[in-house]
């Protein structure tokens, strides 16, 4: 019995070290340039983040249409998008297209002038950014260089501050 406990302790220790090491090696922390990831528009055509234009900050939000925190962030962004003069928002969902479309119908994200909605069909975002909590927000500057990643969302006042940074 004692040998089993020691064995389990060693295994859990090794797993903990491995998991901790993974956070330090996430691709987005190694390379601060925005990656070229392919998502689907609501009409199922492809969109590549490589085509996001420079000149404005880009906020990539990985979310679930069924996540309460994600819904609250969406409502806040829609209500305050006019305060973000230098920022474009790209919302990306891994959830089934029909659920994402229902979310779009409810919040009309695709009808907003500074917001775009996509489906992550291949779960590329979660793998690249090591997503553990939703919403997961990544902010890039006007040159498509990483500013910061936020697990669990971002406060509107912080986003407004980042919008003002040139």
C-alpha positions, 0 to 999 in steps of 0.5 A: 500500500505504501509503495502505491502511495509513493508511486502515485505521488511520483506520477502526480509530481511528474504530471504537475511539472509537465503541465506547468512547463506547458504554460511556458511554451505556448506558441503565442508566448514564444512568437508575439506576431499574430498567427495565421489561423483559419476560421469559418465565417457564418456563411462557411467561407474561410477567413485567415487571421493573416488577412486582419489589417494592420493599423488598428488593435485586434482583439481575438475572443475565444468564447462559447455561445452558451457561456454566461460570462461570454454573453456578458462580455459580448453585451458589454462590447456591443454597448461600448464598441464606439469607445474603441476607436482603434480596435476591431473585435474578432469573436471565435467560437468552437461550438457547432455552427447552428449554436453560434448562428443562434448566438449571432441572431440573439446579439447581432454580432455580425451586424456590428461595425467593429465586431466579427464572428467566426467558427473555429472548426479545427480548434486551432485557437484553443491549441495555439493559445492553450485555452483553459477558461472562457472567454479567452481574450488576446489583444494585438497592437496595430502592428499585429504584435501581442500585447497580452492574453487574458483568461476569463475575459477582460474588463472594459476599462482595460480594453479602453486603455489599450485602445488609447495606446499608440 
